[in-house]
Amino acid sequence: MSKIEQEVRAFIEDNYLLTADSVDLAGSESLTRRGIVDSVGILELILFLETNYGIEIPDAEVKPENIDTVDNIVRFVERKLEVAGEVVVKHDYIGHIL
């Protein structure tokens, strides 16, 4: 499991999963269809990704193939970081520099 996947899973577990469901969450499973995140949750997830990875996610990129599964999120963030081609300062959920 990559560092990005660990961080994304930790964010989802800390903010949306109140039970042992996180153990069962497959990387390819839809976060919205499973009822883990709703439209407000998507906005929170986007804010987390932008803050934690120093990326910008325009509205046009907010679509299921980018953010509806853990696997899609990881690939999307990796692509965004590659395109940026620069070192990103990591932050924790609260904005502290790591």
C-alpha positions as CSV (number, residue, x, y, z in Angstrom):
1,M,0.0,0.0,0.0
2,S,1.4,3.4,-1.0
3,K,1.8,6.3,1.3
4,I,-0.9,8.2,-0.6
5,E,-3.3,5.3,-0.2
6,Q,-2.6,5.0,3.5
7,E,-3.3,8.7,3.9
8,V,-6.5,8.6,1.9
9,R,-7.7,5.6,3.8
10,A,-6.9,7.2,7.1
11,F,-8.8,10.3,6.1
12,I,-11.8,8.3,5.1
13,E,-11.7,6.2,8.2
14,D,-11.3,9.2,10.5
15,N,-14.1,11.2,8.9
16,Y,-16.6,8.8,7.5
17,L,-16.4,5.3,8.9
18,L,-17.6,4.9,12.4
19,T,-17.5,1.1,12.5
20,A,-15.3,-1.7,11.3
21,D,-16.5,-1.1,7.7
22,S,-13.0,0.3,6.9
23,V,-11.6,-3.2,7.1
24,D,-13.9,-4.3,4.3
25,L,-13.4,-1.2,2.0
26,A,-11.9,-2.5,-1.3
27,G,-9.9,0.0,-3.3
28,S,-12.2,-0.4,-6.2
29,E,-15.4,0.0,-4.2
30,S,-17.5,3.2,-4.9
31,L,-17.5,5.5,-1.9
32,T,-20.8,7.1,-3.0
33,R,-22.7,3.9,-3.9
34,R,-21.7,2.3,-0.6
35,G,-23.0,5.4,1.2
36,I,-19.6,6.3,2.8
37,V,-19.5,9.8,1.4
38,D,-22.2,12.2,0.1
39,S,-21.9,15.4,-1.8
40,V,-20.7,17.3,1.2
41,G,-18.2,14.5,1.9
42,I,-16.9,14.8,-1.6
43,L,-16.2,18.5,-1.0
44,E,-14.4,17.6,2.3
45,L,-12.4,15.0,0.5
46,I,-11.4,17.4,-2.3
47,L,-10.3,20.0,0.4
48,F,-8.2,17.3,2.1
49,L,-6.5,16.3,-1.2
50,E,-5.8,19.9,-2.1
51,T,-4.5,20.8,1.3
52,N,-2.5,17.7,1.9
53,Y,-0.9,17.4,-1.5
54,G,-0.7,21.0,-2.6
55,I,-2.8,20.4,-5.7
56,E,-5.7,22.2,-7.3
57,I,-8.8,20.3,-8.3
58,P,-10.9,22.2,-10.7
59,D,-14.7,21.5,-10.9
60,A,-14.2,19.8,-14.3
61,E,-12.0,17.1,-12.6
62,V,-14.5,16.3,-9.9
63,K,-15.9,13.2,-11.4
64,P,-16.2,9.5,-10.4
65,E,-13.3,8.3,-12.4
66,N,-11.1,10.6,-10.3
67,I,-12.6,10.5,-6.8
68,D,-15.2,7.8,-6.3
69,T,-12.9,5.0,-5.2
70,V,-9.7,4.8,-3.2
71,D,-7.9,3.4,-6.2
72,N,-9.1,6.2,-8.4
73,I,-8.2,8.8,-5.8
74,V,-4.6,7.5,-5.5
75,R,-4.1,7.4,-9.3
76,F,-5.6,10.9,-9.7
77,V,-3.4,12.4,-7.0
78,E,-0.3,10.6,-8.4
79,R,-1.1,12.1,-11.9
80,K,-1.6,15.6,-10.4
81,L,1.7,15.4,-8.6
82,E,3.5,14.2,-11.7
83,V,2.1,17.0,-13.8
84,A,3.0,19.5,-11.1
85,G,6.6,18.1,-11.2
86,E,7.5,19.8,-8.0
87,V,8.1,18.9,-4.4
88,V,4.9,19.2,-2.4
89,V,5.0,20.2,1.3
90,K,2.9,17.7,3.2
91,H,0.3,18.7,5.8
92,D,-1.6,16.8,8.3
93,Y,-5.4,17.0,8.4
94,I,-5.3,20.2,10.5
95,G,-2.8,21.9,8.3
96,H,0.4,21.3,10.3
97,I,3.5,20.8,8.1
98,L,4.9,17.3,8.4
